[in-house]
């Protein structure tokens, strides 16, 4: 396995008020080339600025843009290929099938938990986000993994469904 271009532990040690969404403790902080990291932040622009300062300092090339789902994305480039994408949101406007109140992002950040050196959502909130993503892209066969993951935690899945219902716009 080749060495990762980005030291994710260092990057996340410098960020304020964030959660890594859909966190996989089996893989993180290592990552596969051409993968992405979903980040919930209190302010996506401040979060992106912090990441970009570190990338600039290390002479790492990147592209920043607002994606069609309103997330701020930073594509870290290794040569002319994508190494890793930081996919940053500060609300859940990226979900169009189920509209979610802005307050859910605040709840998740207020109740985040520390796992090793990283902040992640509580399980019920993590499952809610995975369910929202599954519903948003239910016809994409790659997204069934989110439903399968949620089904492993039936009690917390029920809490996640209640969270989604309470936070619908």
C-alpha positions as CSV (number, residue, x, y, z in Angstrom):
1,X,0.0,0.0,0.0
2,X,1.3,3.4,-0.9
3,X,1.7,6.1,1.6
4,X,-1.1,8.7,1.7
5,X,-0.4,12.2,0.5
6,X,-2.4,13.8,3.3
7,X,-1.9,13.3,7.0
8,X,-5.5,13.3,8.1
9,X,-4.6,13.2,11.8
10,X,-2.7,16.4,11.4
11,X,-5.5,18.1,9.3
12,X,-8.2,17.2,11.8
13,X,-6.1,18.2,14.8
14,X,-6.2,21.8,13.4
15,X,-10.0,22.0,12.7
16,X,-12.6,23.5,15.0
17,X,-16.2,22.3,15.6
18,X,-16.5,19.5,13.1
19,X,-17.7,15.8,12.8
20,X,-16.5,13.3,10.3
21,X,-19.6,11.8,8.8
22,X,-20.0,8.1,7.9
23,X,-16.7,7.5,9.8
24,X,-15.1,4.1,9.3
25,X,-12.7,3.3,12.2
26,X,-11.3,0.3,10.3
27,X,-9.8,2.5,7.6
28,X,-9.4,6.0,9.1
29,X,-7.0,7.8,9.1
30,X,-5.7,5.9,6.1
31,X,-7.6,6.3,2.9
32,X,-7.8,5.0,-0.6
33,X,-6.8,7.2,-3.5
34,X,-9.8,8.8,-5.2
35,X,-11.9,8.6,-2.0
36,X,-13.7,11.3,-0.1
37,X,-14.3,12.4,3.5
38,X,-17.7,13.9,4.4
39,X,-17.3,16.6,7.0
40,X,-20.0,18.5,9.0
41,X,-18.7,21.8,10.2
42,X,-20.3,24.8,11.9
43,X,-19.0,26.9,9.0
44,X,-18.0,25.2,5.8
45,X,-16.0,28.2,4.5
46,X,-13.9,28.5,7.7
47,X,-13.3,24.7,7.7
48,X,-12.2,24.8,4.0
49,X,-9.9,27.8,4.7
50,X,-8.2,25.9,7.5
51,X,-7.7,22.8,5.3
52,X,-6.5,25.0,2.4
53,X,-3.9,26.8,4.5
54,X,-2.4,23.5,5.5
55,X,-2.4,22.2,1.9
56,X,-0.8,25.5,0.7
57,X,1.8,25.3,3.4
58,X,2.8,21.8,2.3
59,X,2.7,22.7,-1.4
60,X,-0.1,20.4,-2.2
61,X,-2.3,21.2,-5.2
62,X,-6.1,21.4,-4.8
63,X,-9.3,22.6,-6.4
64,X,-12.1,24.2,-4.4
65,X,-15.7,24.5,-5.6
66,X,-19.3,24.4,-4.6
67,X,-20.9,21.2,-5.8
68,X,-24.4,20.9,-7.2
69,X,-25.6,19.7,-3.8
70,X,-24.4,22.9,-2.2
71,X,-21.5,21.2,-0.4
72,X,-18.1,22.9,-0.5
73,X,-15.6,20.5,-2.0
74,X,-11.8,20.5,-2.0
75,X,-10.2,18.0,-4.4
76,X,-6.7,17.3,-3.4
77,X,-4.6,16.5,-6.5
78,X,-1.7,14.2,-6.9
79,X,-0.4,15.1,-10.3
80,X,-3.5,15.3,-12.4
81,X,-5.4,12.7,-10.4
82,X,-7.7,13.1,-7.5
83,X,-6.0,11.9,-4.3
84,X,-8.8,12.7,-1.8
85,X,-11.9,14.9,-1.7
86,X,-13.0,16.9,1.4
87,X,-16.8,17.2,1.1
88,X,-17.8,19.8,3.6
89,X,-21.3,20.9,4.7
90,X,-22.7,23.1,7.4
91,X,-26.3,22.2,6.8
92,X,-28.1,19.4,5.1
93,X,-29.3,21.2,2.0
94,X,-27.6,18.5,0.0
95,X,-30.6,16.4,0.6
96,X,-33.5,17.3,-1.7
97,X,-35.8,14.3,-1.2
98,X,-36.2,14.9,2.5
99,X,-35.7,18.5,3.4
100,X,-34.0,18.9,6.8
101,X,-34.0,21.8,9.2
102,X,-30.6,23.6,9.7
103,X,-30.9,22.9,13.5
104,X,-30.0,19.2,12.9
105,X,-26.5,20.2,12.0
106,X,-26.2,22.1,15.3
107,X,-27.6,19.1,17.3
108,X,-25.1,16.8,15.7
109,X,-22.2,19.1,16.5
110,X,-23.3,19.8,20.0
111,X,-23.5,16.0,20.7
112,X,-20.4,14.9,18.8
113,X,-18.2,12.4,20.5
114,X,-14.4,11.9,20.4
115,X,-13.2,8.7,18.8
116,X,-9.4,8.4,19.1
117,X,-8.3,11.9,17.8
118,X,-11.4,12.6,15.7
119,X,-14.9,13.9,16.3
120,X,-17.8,11.9,15.0
121,X,-21.5,12.0,15.4
122,X,-23.3,9.9,18.1
123,X,-24.5,6.6,16.5
124,X,-28.2,7.7,16.2
125,X,-27.1,10.8,14.3
126,X,-24.7,8.9,12.2
127,X,-27.4,6.5,11.2
128,X,-29.8,9.4,10.5
129,X,-27.3,10.8,8.0
130,X,-26.7,7.4,6.4
131,X,-30.5,6.9,6.0
132,X,-30.9,10.4,4.5
133,X,-28.1,9.5,2.0
134,X,-29.7,6.2,1.2
135,X,-33.1,7.8,0.6
136,X,-31.5,10.6,-1.5
137,X,-29.7,8.1,-3.8
138,X,-31.8,4.9,-3.3
139,X,-31.5,3.9,-7.0
140,X,-27.7,4.0,-6.8
141,X,-26.6,0.4,-5.9
142,X,-23.5,1.7,-4.1
143,X,-25.8,3.4,-1.5
144,X,-27.4,0.2,-0.2
145,X,-24.4,-0.1,2.1
146,X,-25.8,2.7,4.2
147,X,-29.1,0.9,4.7
148,X,-27.3,-2.4,5.5
149,X,-25.1,-0.6,8.0
150,X,-28.1,1.0,9.7
151,X,-29.9,-2.4,9.9
152,X,-27.1,-3.7,12.1
153,X,-28.3,-1.3,14.9
154,X,-32.1,-1.7,15.0
155,X,-32.7,0.3,18.2
156,X,-30.5,3.2,17.1
157,X,-32.0,3.0,13.6
158,X,-35.4,3.6,15.1
159,X,-34.0,6.7,16.9
160,X,-32.4,7.8,13.6
161,X,-35.8,7.6,11.9
162,X,-37.4,9.7,14.7
163,X,-34.6,12.3,14.3
164,X,-35.3,12.5,10.6
165,X,-39.0,13.0,11.2
166,X,-38.5,15.6,14.0
167,X,-36.1,17.6,11.7
168,X,-38.1,17.6,8.5
169,X,-38.8,21.1,7.1
